Amino acid sequence: MNRQVSPVFLGLVTVMGVSAWGVWAGYAASTGFAVFLFVVSAWIVSLCLHEYAHARTALHGGDISVGAKGYLTLNPLKYTHALLSIVLPVVFVIMGGIGLPGGAVFIERHRIRGRLRHSLISAAGPLVNAALALVLVTPFLLGLLDDAPIAFRCALAFLAMLQVTAAILNFLPVPGLDGYGVIEPWLSPKARRQMEPFAPFGLLAVFACLWVPEVNAVFWDGVDAVMGALGVSWQEVAYGLRYFRFWEGEPEGVLIPY
């Protein structure tokens, strides 16, 4: 069973650390591009941790096949659908500044005994996103970023927002998403059979719903409320997105209300 951390993952962590330092120190030729590298690499790292949590919980639940598949190495190239797990979530961030979930590590569910274990396996991924969001907002709550460079502060706020949106969307009880995986073991066999054909389209359905103005407004109002409760203002998140989209020009003279 291969559990050694992948060089690919270590490379991503290195890029994340170097770009974060570049944003903080202001040594990057383009602050916006440094923010872009920092956010993208950190976002991919979080996706790896999300999938690792699924696999690790499945391992303890009885599916020893996850080790042979390389899921415990944190290597994103080992995922069943690298396009869905990595590429599309990054594209969604670039397009809409939203942490849409990806998928997937393939869990051999027949090896898992007990409905609770099945639910925990599905819940493990979005719980990691929620935990990462709390880690990212802790410096805001403790006032540790009051004197930090604005670009770094805003990049961190944007990253925290991505984790919040990923956790919220992943926990939706929509077939194909982790939220449905949490409740699925407790449904009747008939209900599961009826919902199964919709699983491949769940993520697309969520994405389509977010294009509806009324749904989009309710969703972002909820996200803003959560971020505000966590000590992060919408202005910080918005400017984090502005820095991230460096090709549109970096914001100038930004004043962040504390």
C-alpha positions in Angstrom: 0.0 0.0 0.0 1.6 3.3 -1.2 1.1 6.1 1.4 4.2 8.1 0.5 3.3 11.7 -0.2 3.5 12.4 -4.0 6.2 14.7 -5.4 3.4 16.3 -7.4 1.6 17.3 -4.2 4.9 18.5 -2.6 5.5 20.6 -5.7 2.1 22.2 -5.4 2.8 23.0 -1.7 6.1 24.6 -2.8 4.4 26.8 -5.4 1.8 27.8 -2.8 4.5 28.7 -0.3 6.7 30.6 -2.7 3.8 32.5 -4.2 2.4 33.3 -0.8 5.8 34.7 0.2 5.9 36.7 -3.0 2.6 38.3 -2.3 3.5 39.0 1.4 6.9 40.4 0.6 5.9 42.3 -2.5 8.9 40.9 -4.4 6.8 39.6 -7.3 7.0 41.5 -10.6 3.2 41.3 -10.7 1.4 41.1 -7.4 -1.8 40.0 -9.2 0.0 37.1 -10.9 1.6 36.0 -7.6 -1.9 36.1 -6.0 -3.2 34.0 -9.0 -0.4 31.4 -8.4 -1.0 31.4 -4.7 -4.8 30.9 -4.9 -4.7 28.3 -7.7 -2.0 26.2 -6.0 -3.7 26.5 -2.6 -7.1 25.6 -4.1 -5.6 22.5 -5.8 -3.9 21.5 -2.5 -7.3 21.8 -0.8 -8.9 19.6 -3.5 -6.2 17.0 -2.9 -6.9 17.1 0.9 -10.6 16.8 0.2 -10.2 13.7 -1.9 -7.6 12.3 0.6 -10.2 12.6 3.4 -12.7 10.5 1.4 -10.0 7.9 0.7 -8.6 7.8 4.2 -12.1 7.5 5.8 -12.9 4.7 3.3 -9.7 2.9 4.2 -10.7 2.9 7.9 -14.2 1.8 6.8 -12.9 -1.3 5.1 -11.9 -0.3 1.5 -8.2 -1.2 1.4 -8.2 -0.8 -2.4 -7.7 3.0 -2.0 -4.0 2.4 -1.1 -3.3 0.5 -4.3 -5.0 3.1 -6.4 -2.7 5.8 -5.1 -5.3 7.9 -3.4 -3.4 8.1 -0.1 -0.4 9.8 -1.8 -2.3 13.1 -2.3 -1.4 12.9 -6.0 -4.2 14.6 -8.0 -3.1 12.6 -11.1 -4.3 9.4 -9.4 -7.9 10.5 -9.2 -10.5 8.7 -11.2 -11.5 11.8 -13.1 -8.6 14.3 -12.9 -10.6 16.6 -15.2 -13.6 16.8 -12.8 -11.4 16.8 -9.6 -8.9 19.4 -10.6 -9.3 21.1 -14.0 -13.0 22.0 -13.8 -12.9 23.4 -10.2 -10.0 25.6 -11.2 -11.9 26.8 -14.3 -14.9 27.5 -12.1 -12.8 29.7 -9.9 -11.4 31.6 -12.8 -14.8 32.0 -14.4 -16.9 32.9 -11.5 -14.8 33.1 -8.4 -16.7 30.2 -6.8 -15.4 27.0 -5.2 -17.5 24.4 -7.0 -16.8 20.9 -6.0 -15.2 18.3 -8.2 -14.9 14.5 -7.8 -13.7 11.8 -7.5 -11.9 9.0 -5.8 -13.5 5.7 -6.6 -14.6 4.0 -3.4 -15.5 0.3 -3.6 -18.6 0.7 -1.5 -19.3 -3.0 -1.3 -16.3 -3.3 1.0 -17.9 -0.8 3.5 -20.1 -2.2 6.2 -22.7 0.0 7.9 -24.7 3.0 6.8 -22.9 5.3 9.2 -19.5 4.5 7.6 -20.9 5.2 4.2 -22.2 8.6 5.4 -18.9 9.5 7.1 -16.9 8.7 3.9 -19.1 11.2 1.9 -19.0 13.8 4.7 -15.2 13.7 5.1 -14.4 15.8 2.0 -16.6 18.8 2.6 -15.7 18.7 6.3 -12.1 19.3 5.3 -13.2 22.3 3.3 -15.1 23.6 6.3 -12.0 23.0 8.5 -9.7 24.8 6.0 -12.1 27.7 5.9 -11.9 28.0 9.7 -8.1 27.9 9.5 -8.0 30.6 6.9 -10.3 33.0 8.8 -8.6 32.5 12.2 -6.0 35.2 11.5 -8.9 37.6 10.7 -10.8 36.7 13.9 -7.7 37.2 16.0 -6.7 40.5 14.3 -3.4 39.1 13.2 -3.7 40.6 9.7 -4.3 44.2 10.6 -0.8 45.2 9.5 -0.5 42.6 6.7 -0.1 43.6 3.1 -3.5 44.2 1.6 -2.9 41.9 -1.4 -2.1 39.0 1.0 -5.0 39.8 3.3 -7.4 39.9 0.3 -6.0 36.7 -1.3 -6.5 34.9 2.0 -10.0 36.2 2.3 -10.8 35.0 -1.3 -9.3 31.6 -0.5 -11.5 31.3 2.6 -14.5 32.2 0.6 -13.7 29.4 -1.9 -13.6 26.9 1.0 -16.9 28.1 2.4 -18.6 27.8 -1.0 -17.1 24.4 -1.6 -18.3 23.2 1.8 -21.8 24.6 1.2 -22.2 23.2 -2.3 -20.7 19.9 -1.5 -23.2 19.4 1.4 -26.2 20.0 -0.9 -28.4 16.8 -1.0 -28.1 16.6 -4.8 -27.3 13.2 -6.4 -23.6 13.1 -7.4 -22.6 15.5 -4.6 -21.3 14.5 -1.1 -24.4 15.8 0.6 -26.5 13.2 -1.2 -23.8 10.6 -0.3 -24.4 11.4 3.3 -28.1 10.7 3.2 -28.2 8.0 0.5 -27.4 5.1 2.8 -30.5 6.0 4.9 -32.9 6.0 1.9 -35.0 3.1 0.8 -33.6 0.9 -2.0 -36.4 2.1 -4.3 -35.5 5.8 -3.6 -31.8 5.1 -4.3 -32.7 3.4 -7.6 -34.9 6.3 -8.7 -32.2 8.9 -7.9 -29.2 7.0 -9.4 -29.7 8.1 -13.0 -29.4 11.8 -11.9 -26.0 11.4 -10.2 -23.9 12.2 -13.3 -25.7 15.5 -13.8 -25.8 16.7 -10.2 -22.9 19.1 -10.5 -24.1 20.5 -13.8 -27.5 21.0 -12.4 -26.0 23.0 -9.5 -23.9 25.1 -11.8 -27.0 25.8 -14.0 -29.0 26.8 -11.0 -26.4 29.3 -10.0 -26.9 31.1 -13.3 -30.5 31.8 -12.3 -30.3 35.4 -10.9 -32.7 34.8 -8.0 -30.9 31.6 -6.9 -27.5 33.3 -7.4 -28.5 36.3 -5.3 -29.8 34.1 -2.4 -26.6 31.9 -2.6 -24.2 34.9 -2.4 -26.2 36.6 0.3 -25.8 33.4 2.3 -22.1 33.3 1.6 -21.6 36.9 2.5 -23.5 36.3 5.8 -21.2 33.4 6.7 -18.0 35.3 5.7 -19.1 38.3 7.8 -19.8 36.0 10.8 -16.3 34.7 10.4 -14.7 38.2 10.4 -14.1 38.6 6.7 -15.8 41.5 4.8 -17.2 41.2 1.3 -14.8 44.0 0.2 -11.8 41.9 1.1 -13.2 38.9 -0.8 -14.1 41.1 -3.8 -10.6 42.6 -3.9 -9.1 39.2 -3.5 -10.9 38.2 -6.7 -9.7 41.4 -8.4 -6.1 40.6 -7.5 -6.6 37.0 -8.7 -7.9 38.2 -12.1 -4.6 39.9 -12.8 -5.3 40.1 -16.5 -8.0 42.6 -15.8 -5.6 44.9 -14.0 -4.7 45.1 -10.3 -6.9 47.3 -8.0 -5.2 50.4 -6.8 -5.6 52.5 -3.7 -7.7 49.9 -2.0 -9.0 50.8 1.5 -10.3 47.8 3.4 -12.7 48.6 6.3 -11.8 46.7 9.4 
